[in-house]
Amino acid sequence: MCCMMHDMAHAEPDTQMRMASGMHCMTHDMAHAEHSAKMSAMGAPQQNEPLIDILKRRYAKGEITKEQFEEMKRDLDL
């Protein structure tokens, strides 16, 4: 990152803009990856996780009652 900043200081203005934009995207991607890893470690639902598995996990953790589990299952046609 330090070398990129040094190179950017010696670049043309439009090149500086592209490099800054690239660094912003790289920083954003790193922050998103860190957030995803934390959420996964916390047991948060993943985007591809089947709904029934989410319900089962929530029931097992005591977040919802058996009645809520059954009602949500019916509501979602699972």
N, C-alpha and C positions, 0 to 999 in steps of 0.2 A: 504494500500500500504506500509506503514511504517513497519508493522508487517511482510509483505512478504519479504521486504528487510532484516530485521533482521534474519528471518528464512533462507534466502538464504545465509547469511554470515556464518551460521553454517552447511550448507549442503555440501555433497560431490560434487566434480567438475561436474560430469555429471548431478546430480540433480540440481545444480546451473544453468547449461545450459538450462535444461527443464523449470525451473522456470522463467528464463530470457526470454525465448521464449514465454512462456505463458503470461508474463507481456507485452511483445511487442504486441502480438495479441490482448490482452485486450485493450491496449492503442490505437491500430489501429482501433478496432471496435468502441471505444468511439468517436474517431475523425471522423470516417465515419458517425456515427449516427448524430453527431453535424452538419456536412456538409450537410447531407440529410435534416435535419430539417430547416437549413438556406435556402437551395435552394427551399424547399417547401413553406416556408414563403414568398419568393421573387416571387412566381408564376411561378417558373421554371417547365417545363414539367416533369411529373412522368413517370417512365418506362412503366406503364400499361395504361397510358392515351391514348385514341383513337386519331389517327392523326387528325381527323376532329375537335375534341375538341381543339387541339393545334392550328389549323388554325383559328378556330373561336375566340379563346382568343387573338391571335396575331392581328387579324383584329379589334376586339373590342378595343384593347389597342392602335390602330393606328400604329402598327409596320409594317403592310403591307397594300397596297391599295386593293380596291375591285378587280381590275384587277389581281393583284398578287394572291389574295385569290382564285379567279376562276381558274387561271392558275395552281396554286399548287394543287388545288382540282382535276383538270383534269389529271395532271401529276401523281398523286398518285392513280388515279382510285377510287376516293371517291364520 
